[in-house]
Amino acid sequence: MSLIDWLFSAQLHIGDQTLLWREIIGNLFGLTSALGGMRRKVWAWPVGIVGNILLFTVFMGSLFNDADHATLLGQAGRQIMFICVSIYGWVQWKKSKDQSQGSEAITPKWASNRARIGLVVGMIAGTVALTPLFRVLGSYEPVWADAWTFMGSLLATYGMAKGWTEFWLIWVAVDIVGVPLLFSVGYYATGLMYVFYGLFTLVGFFVWWKAQRAAAAQRADVPAS
């Protein structure tokens, strides 16, 4: 059996529950990417992309002849979105790191008030707009929760690419809805990972906030020329 064949068929049995190894490995890549993101390392983006590819095959269960797992179009679609936005973030962080010559790719900053309003409006309007579309396409109920996690993930990833400290709080909003949804469908590995992510994102927020304040204090100490 080739590695690809094993990856698509291997399962982990825990009691009466069955987990796909693709789901477990994909989430481990996602966790590693999140750790790299908290440390503002450029390599966080390509590592995350690998996890996104694996998780896409998990959530599109029907496409990959996996009748035991429900298809979640929002979750699958957001993996594609992650890949696209991650390429953007990868380029932006690489460019920023090359310019700063520092060990971290970016310096965290607050989003402008206009950007914050745009994030809130985009989250609500996007969820409302995508819910009927996902329902027609056959996503799992409650479809609004699938749409919410999709939109939140899009905005959070974009916020991370821009270096906005608030992006961590968007992830918290995603996890609050996403965890119950994933458990209800039977994606236990991803659901448990989201529980951890919820705690991790709070830590990440304060880590970035601390780095932001330290950068501001350093700039204040530099005498004007």
N, C-alpha and C positions, 0 to 999 in steps of 0.2 A: 504494500500500500504506500503510495506516494505521500509526501507531506501535505499536499493540497487535498488529497482524498481524505486523509486523517482529519485535517482541520475542519472539513465540511461535515464529517460524520461523527467525530468524537464527542462523547457526552460524559458528564460527571453525575453519578447517581448519589443523592443524599436522601436517605429514607425513601419516601414515595415521590420525591421531586427529582426532575431531570434538568440539568443545566448544560447548555452548549459550551464547549471549551472556547469556541469563537467569541461568545459573549463575555466570558471571564477574561480572556487574553485581551480583547478589545478594550475592556474597561481598565485593565492594568496599564495599557498604553495611555489611556485617557488620564489616569491618575498621575502617571509619570509626567505627562504633558502639563497637567495642572501644577505640579511641583515646580517644573521648570518655569511656568508662567509666573508663579509667585516670586521666584528668584530673578525674574525678568531676563531669562536666557533665550536666545534666538532658537536653540534646538528644540524648544517646547513645541513650536509649530509643526515641523515635519514628523515628530513623534506622535503628535495628536492626529495627524492625517492618517497614519497607519491604523490607529485605533478606529477612526471614522470609517475606513474601508471595511474593516472586520465587522463593525456593528451594523453597517448598512445591510450586509448579507444576513444578519440575525433578524432585523426588524422587517425585512422583506421576505418573511418566511415562505409565503406562497410561491414567490418567484423561484426560490431555491428548493422547492418540493419538501418543505418542512411543515407538514400538516399539523404537528403538535403545538406550534406556536402561532399566535395570532399575528396578522399583519398590522403594523402601526405605521401608517403612511407619514404621519407627522414626525415620528421618531426616525424613520428611514430617510425622509426628505431632509431632515435637519443634518444628517450625516453628509449629504451632498453639499448642503449650505455651509457646513463646517469646513469642508475641503476648500470651497471657493473663497470663503472669508479668511481661512487660515493662510492661503497663498498670499492674499493681500497683507495680512498681518506679518507674515514671514518677510516679505519684501520691505515693509515699513520698518520693522525692528532691525533688520539687517542694515538698512540705510542709516538709521539713527545710530546704531552701534558703530558703524564705520566713521560717522562724523564725530562722535564723542570720544572714540578710542578708549572707552571705559569697559569694565567687565560686565556691566548691565546694559541691556539694549536700550532702555528708555528710562526717563524720569517720570514717575507718576504725577498726575495733575488732576484737579477737579474739572469736570465738564462745565461749560458755560450754562447759565440759566436757560438760554434758548435750546441748547442741546438736551438738557434735562427734560424740558417740556416735550421736545421731540421724541425722546425715549418713552415717556409715559403715553403720549398720544399714539405712537407707533405700536406699543405693546397692546393697547386696548383695541385700536382700529384694526390692526393686523389679525388679532384673535377673532374678532367679529367677522372679518372678511373671509378668513380661511376656514372657519368652522363649517359652513355649508359646502364648501369645495371638498374638504376632507370627507364629509359625510357622503357625498355623491360618489367619491372615489372608493368608499368602502372601509374607511378607518374605523377603529374600535371605539365604542361608546365608553365614557362621555367624550364626544369628539372635540368639544371646546377645550378640554384639558390637553388633548394632543396638539391643538392649534396654539394654545398658550405656551406650551413648552417649546414649540417650534419658534414662535416669535421671540420669546425670551432668550433662547439660545442664540438666535441671529443677532439680537441687539447686544447681548453680553459679549459675544465674540468680537463684534465690531468695536465695542467699547474697550475691550482689551487691546485690540490693534491700535486704537487711538491713544492708549495710555491713560484712560479715565479711571480713577480709583473707584468710582461708583459701579463699575461693571460687576464687581464682586456681589453687590447687593441685588443686582438683577438675577444672578445665579441663585440666590436664596429664594427669590420669588418663583423661579423655575422649579426648584427642588420641592417647595411646599406643595405644588400641584403634581409634579412628576412622580414623586415617590408613591403616593396612593395609586396612581394610574398604573404604574409598572407592576406593583404587587397584585393588582386586580387582574392583570392579564397573564401573570405567571412568569414575568421576567425578573426573577428573584435576585440574580447576580447583579443586574443593572440597578434594581431597586435598592439593594443594600449599599451599592457603591454610591448611589445618590444620597443616601442617608449620611454617609461619610462626607460626601461632597458638601452637603449642607453645613456641616461643622467646619470643614476645610475652608469654604468660601468666607466664613466669618473671620477665620484666622487670616486669610489672605487679604481681606479688607484692611485689617489693622496693620498688617505688615506693610502694605502699600502706603497707607496713611502715614505711618512712621517714616518711611523712606521719603515721602513727599515733604514732610515737615523738616526732615534732616537736610534735604536739598535746599529748601527755602532758607533755613538758618545759615547754611554754607554760603548762599548767594548774598545774604545780608552782611556776612562778615568780610566779603570781598570789597575793598575800598574802591570807590568810583575813580576812574582815571580822568 
